[in-house]
């Protein structure tokens, strides 16, 4: 698997995944020109996209909705109407060419949000952002991926110091909001295993977080849990510049 995170955060989200001739997008909340530039890194074009899978209906995840045919779009009933996508259900695997993809529930103020497990027969990616809590019933499905992309949205102290309205702070901190750094790290500590090569921290708030704070929280939690932080190549996805990961020779 070779992936490119095109954008990650409130400005817009999109990740491109390529595996053995199959190209998919996870969310499309950015201008198409940005996605084209990301595809260029994989030596691919728009016509090479085999599927677009959506996590939920918030605008920073679906703004580019009209860029592709509904025939290659996949979403839960709450995310997109059936006329605009192929219907998917939690824990029911579906195929896009060689990829087996399974949606699992997340906890966010959306109608039926989800994360994804994506498998190509050799490697496995777990992807989830925009969740107030980690739903542990999904853990058996998620455990020991090669690549984990997980939300690490905010530092609680820094969030409370912002000038945001209190009701917005409460929404972010709530069960249907976003994962703080420590909660993200504890969730990741339960998911990673001996096959895990990379952990990407996604959807970092520009105002209520920094990469340094997120990484330090991970160091502290992993140490507490008896895990070697340096073993997992933990990195933070930028909001608006590209980040590549996985097998960089695969294209």
Secondary structure, DSSP 8 states (H G I E B T S, - for coil): -EEEEEE-STT--EEEEEETTEEEEE---S-HHHHHHHHHHTT--GGG--EEE-S---HHHHTTGGGS-GGGEEE-TTTS-GGGSEE--BT--EEETTEEEEEEE--SSSSS-EEEEEE-SS-EEEEE-S-SS--GGGHHHHSS-SEEEEE--B-HHHHHHS-S-HHHHHHHHSTTS--BHHHHHHHHHHH--TT--EEEEE---TTT--HHHHHHHHHHHHHHTT--GGGG-EEE--SSS-EEEE-TT--
